[in-house]
Amino acid sequence: MSGRGERRPGGGYQRPEAALRKGGKFEVRSWVFMRVTGVLLLFMALYHLVWWNLLVGVEHLSAEMVLERWNNPLWRLFNIGLATFALLHGLNGLRYSIEDYVRNPKARRVAKGIAYTVVLLTLAWGVFALLTYDFTRGLRS
């Protein structure tokens, strides 16, 4: 019964203080992060879908319309936020799944390391592209 702590009335066990200190507030913050980003993603993704598919309409979508939108820094920021929230929300969910299903501590570290590396490199590459790419380059010729 090592590491379980004392029995709670009504069933289960209290976490020992050492386990609480070790975990810190990361798990609580992670839980809050999932709820906040989930709500933000819901509204941001719905707005994105409604704008391009219902208001503009795919039959009227053109490169010029997209470029006009991209020339506004607020829309770039919106897309950076959408990509950032989506990738980090997904990474946090993947971290939960790795914790639940990978039992070997070394394999868990390796799986998390690979997941963090892939997601964070993808995020860095995407944000860099969204901030620096000259979308009007193709129209100048």
The first five atom37 places (N, CA, C, CB, O) and aatype in JSON, in Angstrom:
{
  "aatype": [12, 15, 7, 1, 7, 6, 1, 1, 14, 7, 7, 7, 18, 5, 1, 14, 6, 0, 0, 10, 1, 11, 7, 7, 11, 13, 6, 19, 1, 15, 17, 19, 13, 12, 1, 19, 16, 7, 19, 10, 10, 10, 13, 12, 0, 10, 18, 8, 10, 19, 17, 17, 2, 10, 10, 19, 7, 19, 6, 8, 10, 15, 0, 6, 12, 19, 10, 6, 1, 17, 2, 2, 14, 10, 17, 1, 10, 13, 2, 9, 7, 10, 0, 16, 13, 0, 10, 10, 8, 7, 10, 2, 7, 10, 1, 18, 15, 9, 6, 3, 18, 19, 1, 2, 14, 11, 0, 1, 1, 19, 0, 11, 7, 9, 0, 18, 16, 19, 19, 10, 10, 16, 10, 0, 17, 7, 19, 13, 0, 10, 10, 16, 18, 3, 13, 16, 1, 7, 10, 1, 15],
  "atom_mask": [
    [1, 1, 1, 1, 1],
    [1, 1, 1, 1, 1],
    [1, 1, 1, 0, 1],
    [1, 1, 1, 1, 1],
    [1, 1, 1, 0, 1],
    [1, 1, 1, 1, 1],
    [1, 1, 1, 1, 1],
    [1, 1, 1, 1, 1],
    [1, 1, 1, 1, 1],
    [1, 1, 1, 0, 1],
    [1, 1, 1, 0, 1],
    [1, 1, 1, 0, 1],
    [1, 1, 1, 1, 1],
    [1, 1, 1, 1, 1],
    [1, 1, 1, 1, 1],
    [1, 1, 1, 1, 1],
    [1, 1, 1, 1, 1],
    [1, 1, 1, 1, 1],
    [1, 1, 1, 1, 1],
    [1, 1, 1, 1, 1],
    [1, 1, 1, 1, 1],
    [1, 1, 1, 1, 1],
    [1, 1, 1, 0, 1],
    [1, 1, 1, 0, 1],
    [1, 1, 1, 1, 1],
    [1, 1, 1, 1, 1],
    [1, 1, 1, 1, 1],
    [1, 1, 1, 1, 1],
    [1, 1, 1, 1, 1],
    [1, 1, 1, 1, 1],
    [1, 1, 1, 1, 1],
    [1, 1, 1, 1, 1],
    [1, 1, 1, 1, 1],
    [1, 1, 1, 1, 1],
    [1, 1, 1, 1, 1],
    [1, 1, 1, 1, 1],
    [1, 1, 1, 1, 1],
    [1, 1, 1, 0, 1],
    [1, 1, 1, 1, 1],
    [1, 1, 1, 1, 1],
    [1, 1, 1, 1, 1],
    [1, 1, 1, 1, 1],
    [1, 1, 1, 1, 1],
    [1, 1, 1, 1, 1],
    [1, 1, 1, 1, 1],
    [1, 1, 1, 1, 1],
    [1, 1, 1, 1, 1],
    [1, 1, 1, 1, 1],
    [1, 1, 1, 1, 1],
    [1, 1, 1, 1, 1],
    [1, 1, 1, 1, 1],
    [1, 1, 1, 1, 1],
    [1, 1, 1, 1, 1],
    [1, 1, 1, 1, 1],
    [1, 1, 1, 1, 1],
    [1, 1, 1, 1, 1],
    [1, 1, 1, 0, 1],
    [1, 1, 1, 1, 1],
    [1, 1, 1, 1, 1],
    [1, 1, 1, 1, 1],
    [1, 1, 1, 1, 1],
    [1, 1, 1, 1, 1],
    [1, 1, 1, 1, 1],
    [1, 1, 1, 1, 1],
    [1, 1, 1, 1, 1],
    [1, 1, 1, 1, 1],
    [1, 1, 1, 1, 1],
    [1, 1, 1, 1, 1],
    [1, 1, 1, 1, 1],
    [1, 1, 1, 1, 1],
    [1, 1, 1, 1, 1],
    [1, 1, 1, 1, 1],
    [1, 1, 1, 1, 1],
    [1, 1, 1, 1, 1],
    [1, 1, 1, 1, 1],
    [1, 1, 1, 1, 1],
    [1, 1, 1, 1, 1],
    [1, 1, 1, 1, 1],
    [1, 1, 1, 1, 1],
    [1, 1, 1, 1, 1],
    [1, 1, 1, 0, 1],
    [1, 1, 1, 1, 1],
    [1, 1, 1, 1, 1],
    [1, 1, 1, 1, 1],
    [1, 1, 1, 1, 1],
    [1, 1, 1, 1, 1],
    [1, 1, 1, 1, 1],
    [1, 1, 1, 1, 1],
    [1, 1, 1, 1, 1],
    [1, 1, 1, 0, 1],
    [1, 1, 1, 1, 1],
    [1, 1, 1, 1, 1],
    [1, 1, 1, 0, 1],
    [1, 1, 1, 1, 1],
    [1, 1, 1, 1, 1],
    [1, 1, 1, 1, 1],
    [1, 1, 1, 1, 1],
    [1, 1, 1, 1, 1],
    [1, 1, 1, 1, 1],
    [1, 1, 1, 1, 1],
    [1, 1, 1, 1, 1],
    [1, 1, 1, 1, 1],
    [1, 1, 1, 1, 1],
    [1, 1, 1, 1, 1],
    [1, 1, 1, 1, 1],
    [1, 1, 1, 1, 1],
    [1, 1, 1, 1, 1],
    [1, 1, 1, 1, 1],
    [1, 1, 1, 1, 1],
    [1, 1, 1, 1, 1],
    [1, 1, 1, 1, 1],
    [1, 1, 1, 1, 1],
    [1, 1, 1, 0, 1],
    [1, 1, 1, 1, 1],
    [1, 1, 1, 1, 1],
    [1, 1, 1, 1, 1],
    [1, 1, 1, 1, 1],
    [1, 1, 1, 1, 1],
    [1, 1, 1, 1, 1],
    [1, 1, 1, 1, 1],
    [1, 1, 1, 1, 1],
    [1, 1, 1, 1, 1],
    [1, 1, 1, 1, 1],
    [1, 1, 1, 1, 1],
    [1, 1, 1, 1, 1],
    [1, 1, 1, 0, 1],
    [1, 1, 1, 1, 1],
    [1, 1, 1, 1, 1],
    [1, 1, 1, 1, 1],
    [1, 1, 1, 1, 1],
    [1, 1, 1, 1, 1],
    [1, 1, 1, 1, 1],
    [1, 1, 1, 1, 1],
    [1, 1, 1, 1, 1],
    [1, 1, 1, 1, 1],
    [1, 1, 1, 1, 1],
    [1, 1, 1, 1, 1],
    [1, 1, 1, 0, 1],
    [1, 1, 1, 1, 1],
    [1, 1, 1, 1, 1],
    [1, 1, 1, 1, 1]
  ],
  "atom_positions": [
    [[0.82, -1.18, 0.0], [0.0, 0.0, 0.0], [0.87, 1.26, 0.0], [-0.94, -0.01, 1.2], [0.46, 2.3, 0.52]],
    [[2.07, 1.17, -0.58], [2.98, 2.32, -0.56], [2.52, 3.39, -1.54], [4.41, 1.87, -0.9], [2.09, 3.09, -2.66]],
    [[2.62, 4.64, -1.09], [2.32, 5.77, -1.95], [0.85, 6.12, -2.05], [0.0, 0.0, 0.0], [0.5, 7.07, -2.74]],
    [[-0.02, 5.36, -1.37], [-1.45, 5.64, -1.49], [-1.95, 6.66, -0.5], [-2.22, 4.38, -1.33], [-2.9, 7.38, -0.8]],
    [[-1.36, 6.75, 0.66], [-1.86, 7.66, 1.67], [-2.95, 7.01, 2.49], [0.0, 0.0, 0.0], [-3.14, 5.79, 2.45]],
    [[-3.65, 7.81, 3.23], [-4.7, 7.31, 4.12], [-6.01, 7.09, 3.35], [-4.93, 8.27, 5.28], [-6.29, 7.76, 2.36]],
    [[-6.8, 6.13, 3.87], [-8.13, 5.89, 3.27], [-9.04, 7.08, 3.54], [-8.76, 4.58, 3.84], [-9.0, 7.67, 4.62]],
    [[-9.85, 7.4, 2.56], [-10.84, 8.47, 2.72], [-12.17, 7.85, 3.12], [-10.99, 9.3, 1.41], [-12.49, 6.73, 2.72]],
    [[-12.94, 8.59, 3.91], [-14.3, 8.11, 4.18], [-15.08, 8.08, 2.86], [-15.03, 9.03, 5.23], [-15.01, 9.02, 2.08]],
    [[-15.8, 7.03, 2.62], [-16.56, 6.91, 1.38], [-15.79, 6.21, 0.29], [0.0, 0.0, 0.0], [-16.32, 6.02, -0.8]],
    [[-14.55, 5.81, 0.53], [-13.77, 5.06, -0.45], [-12.64, 5.86, -1.04], [0.0, 0.0, 0.0], [-12.63, 7.09, -0.96]],
    [[-11.7, 5.18, -1.61], [-10.55, 5.81, -2.23], [-9.47, 6.15, -1.21], [0.0, 0.0, 0.0], [-9.58, 5.8, -0.04]],
    [[-8.45, 6.82, -1.68], [-7.32, 7.17, -0.84], [-7.0, 8.64, -0.99], [-6.1, 6.31, -1.19], [-7.22, 9.23, -2.05]],
    [[-6.48, 9.23, 0.07], [-5.97, 10.6, 0.02], [-4.57, 10.54, -0.56], [-5.98, 11.28, 1.44], [-3.8, 9.63, -0.25]],
    [[-4.24, 11.49, -1.39], [-2.86, 11.52, -1.92], [-1.95, 12.04, -0.83], [-2.76, 12.42, -3.19], [-2.27, 13.02, -0.16]],
    [[-0.82, 11.4, -0.64], [0.12, 11.9, 0.37], [0.68, 13.26, -0.04], [1.27, 10.9, 0.57], [0.71, 13.59, -1.23]],
    [[1.1, 14.04, 0.94], [1.61, 15.39, 0.68], [2.79, 15.39, -0.28], [2.02, 16.05, 1.99], [2.92, 16.31, -1.09]],
    [[3.65, 14.38, -0.2], [4.81, 14.34, -1.11], [4.35, 14.24, -2.56], [5.73, 13.14, -0.76], [4.94, 14.88, -3.44]],
    [[3.32, 13.47, -2.81], [2.81, 13.35, -4.17], [2.19, 14.66, -4.63], [1.77, 12.22, -4.27], [2.33, 15.04, -5.8]],
    [[1.52, 15.36, -3.74], [0.94, 16.65, -4.09], [2.03, 17.66, -4.44], [0.08, 17.19, -2.95], [1.91, 18.4, -5.42]],
    [[3.09, 17.68, -3.65], [4.19, 18.62, -3.91], [4.9, 18.25, -5.21], [5.2, 18.63, -2.74], [5.27, 19.14, -5.98]],
    [[5.09, 16.97, -5.47], [5.78, 16.52, -6.67], [5.0, 16.93, -7.92], [5.99, 15.0, -6.65], [5.58, 17.44, -8.88]],
    [[3.68, 16.69, -7.92], [2.86, 17.03, -9.07], [2.68, 18.52, -9.21], [0.0, 0.0, 0.0], [2.5, 19.03, -10.32]],
    [[2.71, 19.22, -8.11], [2.53, 20.67, -8.13], [1.18, 21.05, -8.69], [0.0, 0.0, 0.0], [0.21, 20.29, -8.59]],
    [[1.13, 22.21, -9.29], [-0.12, 22.7, -9.84], [-0.19, 22.49, -11.34], [-0.29, 24.17, -9.52], [-1.11, 22.98, -12.0]],
    [[0.79, 21.77, -11.9], [0.81, 21.57, -13.36], [-0.44, 20.87, -13.85], [2.04, 20.77, -13.76], [-1.02, 21.29, -14.86]],
    [[-0.86, 19.82, -13.18], [-2.04, 19.07, -13.63], [-3.31, 19.91, -13.54], [-2.2, 17.8, -12.81], [-4.18, 19.82, -14.41]],
    [[-3.42, 20.72, -12.5], [-4.59, 21.59, -12.38], [-4.57, 22.63, -13.5], [-4.63, 22.3, -11.0], [-5.6, 22.89, -14.13]],
    [[-3.42, 23.21, -13.74], [-3.31, 24.2, -14.82], [-3.54, 23.56, -16.18], [-1.92, 24.87, -14.79], [-4.13, 24.17, -17.07]],
    [[-3.08, 22.34, -16.33], [-3.29, 21.61, -17.58], [-4.78, 21.35, -17.79], [-2.51, 20.29, -17.56], [-5.28, 21.46, -18.91]],
    [[-5.48, 20.99, -16.74], [-6.91, 20.74, -16.82], [-7.65, 22.03, -17.21], [-7.45, 20.2, -15.47], [-8.53, 22.01, -18.08]],
    [[-7.3, 23.14, -16.58], [-7.92, 24.43, -16.9], [-7.59, 24.83, -18.34], [-7.43, 25.53, -15.91], [-8.46, 25.32, -19.06]],
    [[-6.33, 24.61, -18.75], [-5.91, 24.93, -20.11], [-6.77, 24.19, -21.13], [-4.43, 24.57, -20.31], [-7.17, 24.77, -22.14]],
    [[-7.05, 22.91, -20.87], [-7.86, 22.12, -21.8], [-9.27, 22.72, -21.92], [-7.94, 20.65, -21.34], [-9.82, 22.78, -23.02]],
    [[-9.84, 23.15, -20.82], [-11.2, 23.7, -20.87], [-11.22, 25.04, -21.57], [-11.76, 23.84, -19.46], [-12.1, 25.3, -22.4]],
    [[-10.25, 25.91, -21.26], [-10.21, 27.25, -21.86], [-9.94, 27.14, -23.36], [-9.13, 28.12, -21.18], [-10.64, 27.76, -24.16]],
    [[-8.92, 26.37, -23.75], [-8.61, 26.26, -25.17], [-9.72, 25.54, -25.93], [-7.27, 25.53, -25.38], [-9.97, 25.83, -27.1]],
    [[-10.39, 24.6, -25.27], [-11.51, 23.92, -25.92], [-12.61, 24.89, -26.27], [0.0, 0.0, 0.0], [-13.16, 24.83, -27.37]],
    [[-12.95, 25.79, -25.36], [-13.99, 26.79, -25.63], [-13.52, 27.77, -26.7], [-14.36, 27.56, -24.33], [-14.27, 28.09, -27.62]],
    [[-12.28, 28.24, -26.58], [-11.75, 29.16, -27.59], [-11.72, 28.51, -28.97], [-10.34, 29.63, -27.21], [-12.11, 29.14, -29.96]],
    [[-11.27, 27.26, -29.03], [-11.23, 26.56, -30.32], [-12.62, 26.38, -30.91], [-10.56, 25.2, -30.16], [-12.81, 26.5, -32.12]],
    [[-13.57, 26.1, -30.07], [-14.94, 25.94, -30.55], [-15.4, 27.2, -31.27], [-15.89, 25.61, -29.38], [-15.89, 27.13, -32.4]],
    [[-15.24, 28.35, -30.63], [-15.7, 29.6, -31.24], [-14.83, 30.01, -32.43], [-15.71, 30.71, -30.19], [-15.35, 30.47, -33.44]],
    [[-13.52, 29.86, -32.3], [-12.64, 30.26, -33.4], [-12.84, 29.39, -34.64], [-11.18, 30.19, -32.96], [-12.91, 29.9, -35.76]],
    [[-12.94, 28.08, -34.44], [-13.12, 27.18, -35.58], [-14.5, 27.37, -36.21], [-12.93, 25.72, -35.13], [-14.63, 27.35, -37.44]],
    [[-15.52, 27.54, -35.39], [-16.85, 27.79, -35.95], [-16.89, 29.09, -36.75], [-17.9, 27.83, -34.84], [-17.48, 29.15, -37.83]],
    [[-16.25, 30.13, -36.21], [-16.21, 31.4, -36.94], [-15.51, 31.2, -38.29], [-15.49, 32.49, -36.11], [-15.99, 31.65, -39.32]],
    [[-14.36, 30.53, -38.25], [-13.58, 30.28, -39.46], [-14.42, 29.52, -40.49], [-12.28, 29.49, -39.13], [-14.45, 29.89, -41.67]],
    [[-15.09, 28.47, -40.07], [-15.91, 27.67, -40.98], [-17.11, 28.46, -41.52], [-16.39, 26.41, -40.28], [-17.41, 28.4, -42.71]],
    [[-17.78, 29.18, -40.64], [-18.95, 29.96, -41.07], [-18.52, 31.04, -42.05], [-19.68, 30.58, -39.87], [-19.19, 31.25, -43.07]],
    [[-17.43, 31.74, -41.76], [-16.98, 32.82, -42.65], [-16.67, 32.3, -44.04], [-15.74, 33.51, -42.07], [-17.22, 32.8, -45.02]],
    [[-15.79, 31.31, -44.14], [-15.33, 30.86, -45.45], [-16.36, 30.01, -46.18], [-14.05, 30.09, -45.31], [-16.43, 30.07, -47.41]],
    [[-17.15, 29.23, -45.48], [-18.07, 28.32, -46.16], [-19.47, 28.87, -46.35], [-18.15, 27.04, -45.4], [-20.12, 28.55, -47.35]],
    [[-19.96, 29.68, -45.44], [-21.32, 30.18, -45.56], [-21.39, 31.63, -46.04], [-22.02, 30.06, -44.23], [-22.17, 31.95, -46.93]],
    [[-20.58, 32.5, -45.46], [-20.65, 33.91, -45.85], [-19.94, 34.18, -47.17], [-20.04, 34.78, -44.75], [-20.51, 34.82, -48.06]],
    [[-18.72, 33.71, -47.31], [-17.99, 33.91, -48.56], [-18.46, 32.88, -49.58], [-16.46, 33.81, -48.34], [-18.77, 33.22, -50.72]],
    [[-18.5, 31.64, -49.17], [-18.89, 30.56, -50.08], [-17.7, 30.05, -50.87], [0.0, 0.0, 0.0], [-16.93, 30.84, -51.42]],
    [[-17.56, 28.77, -50.91], [-16.4, 28.19, -51.58], [-16.4, 28.48, -53.08], [-16.35, 26.69, -51.36], [-15.35, 28.49, -53.71]],
    [[-17.58, 28.73, -53.65], [-17.62, 29.03, -55.09], [-17.06, 30.41, -55.4], [-19.06, 28.93, -55.6], [-16.71, 30.69, -56.54]],
    [[-16.98, 31.29, -54.39], [-16.45, 32.64, -54.59], [-15.03, 32.8, -54.03], [-17.37, 33.66, -53.93], [-14.46, 33.88, -54.1]],
    [[-14.49, 31.75, -53.48], [-13.16, 31.81, -52.87], [-12.1, 31.93, -53.95], [-12.9, 30.56, -52.01], [-12.1, 31.19, -54.93]],
    [[-11.19, 32.89, -53.77], [-10.11, 33.08, -54.73], [-8.83, 33.42, -53.98], [-10.46, 34.21, -55.76], [-8.86, 33.78, -52.8]],
    [[-7.72, 33.31, -54.68], [-6.43, 33.63, -54.08], [-6.37, 35.1, -53.67], [-5.28, 33.3, -55.06], [-5.8, 35.44, -52.64]],
    [[-6.96, 35.97, -54.48], [-6.95, 37.39, -54.17], [-7.7, 37.68, -52.87], [-7.56, 38.19, -55.34], [-7.28, 38.53, -52.08]],
    [[-8.82, 36.99, -52.65], [-9.59, 37.19, -51.44], [-8.8, 36.74, -50.2], [-10.93, 36.43, -51.52], [-8.8, 37.4, -49.17]],
    [[-8.14, 35.62, -50.34], [-7.32, 35.12, -49.23], [-6.16, 36.08, -48.96], [-6.79, 33.69, -49.53], [-5.86, 36.37, -47.81]],
    [[-5.51, 36.56, -50.03], [-4.4, 37.5, -49.85], [-4.85, 38.8, -49.22], [-3.73, 37.79, -51.2], [-4.14, 39.38, -48.39]],
    [[-6.03, 39.26, -49.59], [-6.57, 40.48, -48.98], [-6.72, 40.28, -47.47], [-7.92, 40.85, -49.62], [-6.41, 41.17, -46.68]],
    [[-7.19, 39.13, -47.11], [-7.37, 38.81, -45.69], [-6.03, 38.72, -44.97], [-8.14, 37.49, -45.53], [-5.88, 39.19, -43.85]],
    [[-5.05, 38.1, -45.65], [-3.74, 37.91, -45.02], [-2.97, 39.22, -44.86], [-2.92, 36.94, -45.84], [-2.08, 39.31, -44.03]],
    [[-3.31, 40.22, -45.63], [-2.61, 41.49, -45.5], [-2.99, 42.22, -44.22], [-2.91, 42.38, -46.69], [-2.31, 43.18, -43.83]],
    [[-4.05, 41.8, -43.56], [-4.45, 42.38, -42.28], [-3.75, 41.59, -41.16], [-6.02, 42.34, -42.11], [-3.97, 40.39, -41.02]],
    [[-2.91, 42.25, -40.35], [-2.18, 41.55, -39.29], [-3.1, 40.87, -38.26], [-1.26, 42.51, -38.58], [-2.71, 39.88, -37.65]],
    [[-4.3, 41.4, -38.06], [-5.22, 40.77, -37.1], [-5.65, 39.39, -37.56], [-6.44, 41.65, -36.89], [-5.83, 38.48, -36.75]],
    [[-5.83, 39.22, -38.88], [-6.21, 37.89, -39.38], [-5.07, 36.91, -39.27], [-6.69, 37.97, -40.82], [-5.28, 35.73, -39.02]],
    [[-3.86, 37.39, -39.46], [-2.7, 36.5, -39.26], [-2.64, 36.09, -37.79], [-1.36, 37.2, -39.68], [-2.39, 34.93, -37.48]],
    [[-2.86, 37.04, -36.9], [-2.86, 36.74, -35.47], [-3.97, 35.75, -35.12], [-3.02, 38.04, -34.66], [-3.76, 34.84, -34.31]],
    [[-5.14, 35.93, -35.71], [-6.24, 34.99, -35.49], [-5.84, 33.58, -35.91], [-7.5, 35.44, -36.26], [-6.09, 32.63, -35.17]],
    [[-5.22, 33.45, -37.07], [-4.82, 32.13, -37.56], [-3.68, 31.54, -36.73], [-4.4, 32.21, -39.01], [-3.62, 30.33, -36.54]],
    [[-2.78, 32.39, -36.25], [-1.72, 31.91, -35.36], [-2.34, 31.39, -34.07], [-0.69, 33.03, -35.06], [-1.96, 30.33, -33.57]],
    [[-3.3, 32.14, -33.53], [-3.99, 31.68, -32.32], [-4.72, 30.37, -32.53], [0.0, 0.0, 0.0], [-4.66, 29.47, -31.7]],
    [[-5.42, 30.27, -33.65], [-6.15, 29.04, -33.96], [-5.21, 27.85, -34.06], [-6.93, 29.2, -35.28], [-5.48, 26.8, -33.48]],
    [[-4.11, 28.01, -34.78], [-3.14, 26.91, -34.91], [-2.48, 26.59, -33.58], [-2.07, 27.27, -35.95], [-2.29, 25.42, -33.24]],
    [[-2.11, 27.62, -32.81], [-1.45, 27.4, -31.53], [-2.37, 26.69, -30.54], [-0.99, 28.73, -30.93], [-1.97, 25.71, -29.92]],
    [[-3.59, 27.17, -30.41], [-4.52, 26.52, -29.49], [-4.8, 25.08, -29.91], [-5.84, 27.3, -29.42], [-4.84, 24.18, -29.07]],
    [[-4.99, 24.86, -31.2], [-5.29, 23.51, -31.68], [-4.13, 22.55, -31.42], [-5.62, 23.53, -33.18], [-4.35, 21.44, -30.93]],
    [[-2.91, 22.97, -31.74], [-1.76, 22.08, -31.54], [-1.48, 21.83, -30.06], [-0.52, 22.67, -32.2], [-1.22, 20.69, -29.67]],
    [[-1.53, 22.86, -29.23], [-1.25, 22.67, -27.81], [-2.37, 21.92, -27.1], [-1.02, 24.01, -27.14], [-2.1, 21.14, -26.18]],
    [[-3.61, 22.14, -27.52], [-4.73, 21.39, -26.96], [-4.58, 19.9, -27.32], [-6.09, 21.95, -27.5], [-4.78, 19.03, -26.48]],
    [[-4.23, 19.64, -28.56], [-4.01, 18.25, -29.0], [-2.83, 17.62, -28.29], [0.0, 0.0, 0.0], [-2.88, 16.44, -27.92]],
    [[-1.75, 18.37, -28.11], [-0.58, 17.85, -27.41], [-0.92, 17.5, -25.97], [0.57, 18.86, -27.44], [-0.47, 16.47, -25.46]],
    [[-1.69, 18.33, -25.31], [-2.07, 18.05, -23.94], [-2.95, 16.8, -23.86], [-2.81, 19.25, -23.33], [-2.8, 15.99, -22.95]],
    [[-3.86, 16.63, -24.81], [-4.67, 15.42, -24.87], [-3.82, 14.19, -25.13], [0.0, 0.0, 0.0], [-4.06, 13.13, -24.55]],
    [[-2.83, 14.33, -26.01], [-1.91, 13.22, -26.28], [-1.1, 12.88, -25.04], [-0.97, 13.56, -27.45], [-0.84, 11.71, -24.77]],
    [[-0.7, 13.9, -24.29], [0.03, 13.66, -23.04], [-0.82, 12.86, -22.06], [0.46, 15.01, -22.4], [-0.33, 11.94, -21.41]],
    [[-2.11, 13.2, -21.97], [-3.02, 12.43, -21.11], [-3.07, 10.97, -21.56], [-4.44, 13.03, -21.14], [-3.0, 10.05, -20.74]],
    [[-3.18, 10.75, -22.86], [-3.28, 9.39, -23.38], [-2.0, 8.61, -23.13], [-3.58, 9.41, -24.87], [-2.04, 7.42, -22.79]],
    [[-0.86, 9.25, -23.3], [0.42, 8.59, -23.03], [0.5, 8.2, -21.56], [1.61, 9.5, -23.43], [0.93, 7.1, -21.23]],
    [[0.09, 9.11, -20.67], [0.09, 8.8, -19.24], [-0.81, 7.61, -18.94], [-0.37, 10.03, -18.43], [-0.48, 6.78, -18.09]],
    [[-1.95, 7.52, -19.61], [-2.92, 6.45, -19.34], [-2.49, 5.1, -19.9], [-4.27, 6.83, -19.9], [-2.72, 4.07, -19.26]],
    [[-1.89, 5.08, -21.07], [-1.69, 3.81, -21.77], [-0.26, 3.31, -21.85], [-2.2, 3.93, -23.11], [-0.06, 2.12, -22.09]],
    [[0.73, 4.16, -21.66], [2.12, 3.69, -21.71], [2.57, 3.47, -20.27], [3.05, 4.72, -22.45], [2.78, 4.43, -19.52]],
    [[2.73, 2.22, -19.89], [3.01, 1.87, -18.5], [4.49, 1.96, -18.14], [2.52, 0.47, -18.21], [4.83, 2.33, -17.02]],
    [[5.36, 1.64, -19.07], [6.8, 1.66, -18.8], [7.28, 3.11, -18.7], [7.58, 0.89, -19.91], [7.09, 3.88, -19.64]],
    [[7.89, 3.5, -17.56], [8.32, 4.91, -17.4], [9.29, 5.39, -18.47], [8.96, 5.08, -16.05], [9.2, 6.54, -18.92]],
    [[10.21, 4.52, -18.89], [11.17, 4.94, -19.91], [10.47, 5.12, -21.26], [12.32, 3.89, -20.04], [10.72, 6.09, -21.97]],
    [[9.59, 4.19, -21.6], [8.83, 4.31, -22.85], [7.93, 5.54, -22.81], [8.0, 3.04, -23.1], [7.74, 6.2, -23.83]],
    [[7.37, 5.84, -21.64], [6.52, 7.02, -21.48], [7.33, 8.29, -21.74], [5.89, 7.07, -20.06], [6.86, 9.2, -22.43]],
    [[8.55, 8.36, -21.2], [9.41, 9.53, -21.43], [9.75, 9.68, -22.91], [10.71, 9.42, -20.6], [9.73, 10.78, -23.45]],
    [[10.07, 8.56, -23.55], [10.41, 8.59, -24.97], [9.21, 9.04, -25.8], [10.91, 7.2, -25.44], [9.34, 9.89, -26.68]],
    [[8.04, 8.47, -25.51], [6.82, 8.83, -26.26], [6.49, 10.31, -26.08], [5.63, 7.97, -25.8], [6.16, 10.99, -27.05]],
    [[6.58, 10.79, -24.86], [6.32, 12.21, -24.62], [7.35, 13.09, -25.32], [6.3, 12.51, -23.12], [7.01, 14.12, -25.9]],
    [[8.61, 12.69, -25.26], [9.66, 13.46, -25.93], [9.43, 13.58, -27.42], [0.0, 0.0, 0.0], [9.59, 14.65, -28.0]],
    [[9.04, 12.46, -28.04], [8.75, 12.48, -29.48], [7.54, 13.37, -29.76], [8.51, 11.04, -30.02], [7.57, 14.18, -30.68]],
    [[6.5, 13.22, -28.97], [5.28, 14.01, -29.17], [5.57, 15.5, -29.01], [4.17, 13.57, -28.19], [5.17, 16.3, -29.85]],
    [[6.25, 15.87, -27.94], [6.57, 17.28, -27.71], [7.41, 17.84, -28.84], [7.31, 17.45, -26.37], [7.16, 18.95, -29.32]],
    [[8.41, 17.08, -29.26], [9.3, 17.55, -30.33], [8.54, 17.78, -31.62], [10.43, 16.55, -30.56], [8.68, 18.84, -32.24]],
    [[7.74, 16.81, -32.04], [7.0, 16.92, -33.3], [6.02, 18.09, -33.24], [6.25, 15.62, -33.61], [5.97, 18.9, -34.17]],
    [[5.25, 18.18, -32.18], [4.23, 19.24, -32.09], [4.87, 20.62, -31.99], [3.31, 19.0, -30.9], [4.44, 21.55, -32.66]],
    [[5.89, 20.76, -31.16], [6.5, 22.08, -30.98], [7.26, 22.54, -32.22], [7.43, 22.06, -29.78], [7.26, 23.73, -32.53]],
    [[7.91, 21.6, -32.93], [8.56, 21.98, -34.19], [7.53, 22.37, -35.25], [9.44, 20.82, -34.7], [7.73, 23.32, -36.0]],
    [[6.43, 21.63, -35.3], [5.36, 21.96, -36.23], [4.78, 23.34, -35.92], [4.25, 20.89, -36.18], [4.53, 24.14, -36.82]],
    [[4.57, 23.61, -34.64], [4.04, 24.91, -34.23], [5.01, 26.03, -34.57], [3.75, 24.91, -32.73], [4.6, 27.06, -35.11]],
    [[6.28, 25.84, -34.27], [7.28, 26.87, -34.58], [7.35, 27.13, -36.08], [8.67, 26.46, -34.05], [7.41, 28.28, -36.52]],
    [[7.34, 26.06, -36.87], [7.39, 26.2, -38.32], [6.15, 26.92, -38.83], [7.51, 24.82, -38.99], [6.27, 27.81, -39.68]],
    [[4.99, 26.57, -38.34], [3.74, 27.2, -38.77], [3.67, 28.67, -38.4], [0.0, 0.0, 0.0], [3.3, 29.5, -39.23]],
    [[4.03, 29.0, -37.17], [4.0, 30.4, -36.74], [5.02, 31.22, -37.52], [4.28, 30.51, -35.22], [4.73, 32.35, -37.92]],
    [[6.2, 30.66, -37.75], [7.21, 31.35, -38.55], [6.67, 31.63, -39.95], [8.51, 30.51, -38.63], [6.82, 32.74, -40.46]],
    [[6.05, 30.64, -40.56], [5.51, 30.82, -41.9], [4.4, 31.87, -41.91], [4.98, 29.49, -42.45], [4.35, 32.71, -42.8]],
    [[3.52, 31.82, -40.92], [2.42, 32.77, -40.87], [2.9, 34.21, -40.65], [1.44, 32.38, -39.78], [2.27, 35.15, -41.12]],
    [[3.99, 34.36, -39.93], [4.5, 35.71, -39.65], [5.39, 36.27, -40.74], [5.25, 35.7, -38.36], [5.42, 37.49, -40.94]],
    [[6.1, 35.42, -41.46], [7.14, 35.93, -42.36], [6.88, 35.71, -43.84], [8.43, 35.31, -42.01], [7.5, 36.39, -44.66]],
    [[6.02, 34.8, -44.2], [5.85, 34.49, -45.62], [5.21, 35.66, -46.36], [4.99, 33.23, -45.8], [4.24, 36.26, -45.88]],
    [[5.75, 35.98, -47.52], [5.21, 37.06, -48.35], [4.18, 36.45, -49.3], [6.35, 37.79, -49.14], [4.53, 35.87, -50.33]],
    [[2.93, 36.6, -48.94], [1.85, 35.97, -49.72], [1.59, 36.67, -51.04], [0.59, 35.94, -48.91], [0.91, 36.12, -51.9]],
    [[2.12, 37.87, -51.22], [1.91, 38.59, -52.48], [3.0, 38.29, -53.48], [1.84, 40.09, -52.23], [2.94, 38.8, -54.6]],
    [[3.98, 37.49, -53.15], [5.1, 37.19, -54.03], [4.62, 36.59, -55.36], [6.08, 36.24, -53.34], [5.12, 36.95, -56.42]],
    [[3.67, 35.68, -55.29], [3.2, 35.01, -56.49], [2.37, 35.91, -57.39], [0.0, 0.0, 0.0], [2.24, 35.63, -58.58]],
    [[1.81, 36.98, -56.86], [0.97, 37.87, -57.67], [1.77, 38.93, -58.4], [-0.06, 38.53, -56.78], [1.23, 39.57, -59.3]],
    [[3.02, 39.13, -58.04], [3.84, 40.2, -58.66], [4.32, 39.84, -60.05], [5.03, 40.51, -57.79], [4.69, 40.73, -60.82]],
    [[4.33, 38.58, -60.4], [4.9, 38.2, -61.7], [3.99, 38.45, -62.86], [5.26, 36.77, -61.69], [4.35, 38.16, -64.0]]
  ]
}
